[in-house]
């Protein structure tokens, strides 16, 4: 159950950051850290969660602490691949899962604050 909760938190994180990007394309595409191929910003469907996290922080939508913790959650989310999880021996407990849930709340609060301040058109 804890591993499933962590994977779900990582998927939700990616979904809400992708939604913010898709609803605010000019802002996200102009960021210096937006992923590019030969100088052209990639379409959002080709952005990784790592890129979404970096751009959201660059734009001030999430704080530096949320960015760093989001990268940890992103790494944990990759344990959705059973072989990778088994090989690593990663076996989180419920406390770790709750920490990931709190991180998700931190990111959501940052995005909500950005929307209320008028920095985001939609979420």
C-alpha positions in Angstrom: 0.0 0.0 0.0 2.7 2.6 0.8 4.5 2.0 -2.6 1.2 2.4 -4.4 0.4 5.6 -2.6 3.9 7.0 -3.5 3.5 6.1 -7.2 0.0 7.7 -7.2 1.4 10.9 -5.6 4.1 11.0 -8.4 1.5 10.6 -11.1 -0.7 13.3 -9.6 2.3 15.6 -9.4 3.0 15.1 -13.1 -0.6 15.6 -14.0 -1.1 18.9 -12.2 2.2 20.3 -13.4 1.4 19.2 -17.0 -2.1 20.8 -16.6 -0.5 24.0 -15.5 1.8 24.0 -18.5 -0.9 23.2 -21.0 -3.2 25.9 -19.6 -0.3 28.5 -19.5 1.7 27.5 -22.6 3.4 30.9 -23.3 4.7 31.1 -19.8 6.1 27.6 -19.7 7.5 27.7 -23.2 9.4 30.9 -22.5 11.2 29.5 -19.4 15.0 29.1 -19.8 14.7 25.5 -18.4 12.0 24.5 -20.9 13.3 21.3 -22.7 14.5 22.0 -26.3 15.5 20.1 -29.4 17.8 22.1 -31.6 16.7 25.4 -30.0 12.9 24.6 -30.3 10.9 24.0 -27.2 9.5 20.4 -27.2 5.7 19.9 -27.3 4.3 19.4 -23.8 3.6 15.7 -24.5 7.4 15.2 -24.7 8.2 17.0 -21.4 9.5 14.8 -18.6 8.3 15.2 -15.0 11.9 16.5 -14.2 11.4 19.3 -16.8 8.0 20.2 -15.5 9.4 20.5 -12.0 12.3 22.6 -13.1 10.2 25.0 -15.1 7.6 25.4 -12.4 10.3 26.4 -9.9 12.0 28.7 -12.4 8.6 30.5 -12.9 8.1 30.8 -9.1 5.1 28.5 -9.1 6.7 26.2 -6.6 9.4 26.9 -4.0 12.9 25.5 -4.1 12.1 23.1 -1.3 9.1 21.8 -3.2 11.3 21.4 -6.3 14.0 19.4 -4.5 11.4 17.1 -2.8 9.5 16.7 -6.0 12.6 15.3 -7.6 12.8 12.7 -4.8 9.2 11.8 -5.4 9.9 11.6 -9.1 12.6 9.0 -8.4 10.3 7.1 -6.1 7.6 7.1 -8.7 9.9 5.3 -11.1 9.6 2.2 -8.9 6.3 1.6 -10.7 8.6 -0.7 -12.7 8.5 -3.9 -10.6 11.9 -5.1 -11.6 13.5 -1.8 -10.7 11.8 -1.7 -7.3 12.7 -5.4 -6.6 16.3 -4.9 -7.6 16.7 -1.8 -5.5 15.1 -3.3 -2.4 13.0 -0.1 -2.0 10.3 -1.0 0.5 8.8 2.2 1.8 6.6 2.4 4.9 3.5 4.4 5.5 5.4 7.3 7.0 7.3 7.8 3.7 4.1 7.6 1.8 2.6 10.3 4.0 5.6 12.5 3.4 5.1 12.2 -0.3 1.4 13.1 0.2 2.4 16.2 2.1 4.8 17.2 -0.7 1.9 16.9 -3.1 -0.1 19.3 -0.9 2.9 21.7 -0.8 3.0 21.8 -4.6 -0.8 22.2 -4.9 -0.7 25.1 -2.4 2.1 26.8 -4.4 0.1 26.5 -7.6 -3.0 27.7 -6.0 -1.2 30.7 -4.5 0.2 31.5 -8.0 -3.2 31.3 -9.5 -4.7 33.6 -6.8 -1.8 36.1 -7.4 -2.7 36.1 -11.1 0.5 34.4 -12.3 -1.4 31.4 -13.7 -4.4 31.7 -16.0 -5.8 28.3 -15.2 -4.9 25.0 -13.6 
